[in-house]
């Protein structure tokens, strides 16, 4: 019978992780279980940084980005020795199940840990990249889109004022979901994603045609995993082959933060 569960957040953070932690803790306590927070992901399980959580510990965090349990990528957990130490601490704290909130790497790690030790594990899909099977929206994806769209709207204002073309780089690792959704919602002229091959010449021709027709600004959203080259290299090619005044805006880690939107 499950009486004591551990919960951790692992890998890159995403907005909504705190809400997930709150749901786990309060739901478990309501059902008569004890919940233990494992700090700094799998690294915390290896080090034994495990503390019991109360309903009060998760009060007021539902609208906060980030994770109160902190997060990390553990190189040691990739080794059998690291996982062995993690299992020792799992047993030391008499845990009956482990909940991991994280992305594909974190959930692969949980799967391997379960296979090796026979523990009960549950994975909650927490990543802005939305690159996990079995769910339409991962925890943090919707917020990342909203952050990106808000930024694109603001960039459009200054792009139009100066009659410029902006390449806006968004996160997503090897997946183009953030780029696709934010570009469509933000009215971008084009999207570059890892899942398709980009013909730079055709892109330049399209952008130049837009300028000749009187467009005062253009936005191209580029996923960070785009295979043609990094966003700066692409910008140089466009500048060389069109009459556009080209600028680059890399949104970066702001996409991981903010008040959760869904």
C-alpha positions, 0 to 999 in steps of 0.5 A: 500500500502506498503511504509515502510519496516523493516528488521532484522537479527535474531538468529545465524549469517550466511555468506551472511546475509549482501548480503541479507540486501544489496539486500533488501535495494537497491531493496526497494529503487529502487522501491520507498520504505523506508527501516528501519534496526532493530538492534539486531533482534527481541530484537531491535524491542522490544527496538525500535532500528529502523533506516532508511537505505540508499543505502550508508549504505549498500555499500561495505558489499556484500563480508563481513560475519556477519550482519551489523544489528547485531543479537540476540536470544530474550527470551522476544520475546517468550512472549506475552508481548514482542511481544506486545511491538515489535508491538507497536514499529512496529506501532510507526515507521509506518512500513507496512511490516517486513522482517526477515533473520534467521533460523527456530526459527526466522521464527517461531517467525515471523509466530507467530507475523504475526498470532497475529498482522496481519502484512505482513511478509517475511522470508529469510532463513538465517542459516548455518544448511540448515534445512529449508523447501522450499530451496535447500541452505539456506543463509550461508550453502554453505560458511559453507561447504567451510570453513569445507572442507578447514579445513578438507583438512588441517587436512588431511595433519597433520593427514597423517604426524603423521598417525593419525585418526581425528574426525572433528566436524562440526555445524548443530544443529540437522541436518547433512547437513554440515557434509554430504556435507563437508565429501563427498567433503573432502574425509572423511572415515565416517560421523556421523549424527543425522538422522541415528543411528551409530553403534560404533563397526562397525565404529571401525571395519571399521576404523581398517580394513583401518589401517590394509590395510595400510591407513596412515590417516583417517577422520571421520566427526561428526555432532554436533547433533550426538546422540551417544554422543559428539565427545570426547566420540566417540573419546575415544571409537575409541581409546579404540577399535582400534590401531589408534592414535585419535585426535579431531578437533572442527571447531566451529564458524569459519563456520559462518564467511568468505566471502560468496561463494554463 
